[in-house]
Amino acid sequence: MKYLQIDESNKDIILELFSKDVDKEGFIINRKTGIRLVCPYSKMNIEVNDFSILPGTATFVNNHAYCFAEHIASHF
């Protein structure tokens, strides 16, 4: 599986591809509903400057080690 680092050079393109926008406070929102995304593991809103998309999914998560550990534990 190929990994792509999300940074300033590609962040806007990635959000566009997944139909996401950013609200005035810097959180990622669903473009159609305007609702903030919530990380399924941390249960917190996802900030545009500190997020990942889980490999092989369209799941946005916060960049916290325990979020990745929870994902691995629940899927393998």
PyMOL commands that set and color helices and strands:
alter all, ss='L'
color gray80, all
select helices_A, chain A and resi 11-17+65-75
alter helices_A, ss='H'
color red, helices_A
select strands_A, chain A and resi 20-22+28-30+51-53+60-62
alter strands_A, ss='S'
color yellow, strands_A
deselect
rebuild
show_as cartoon
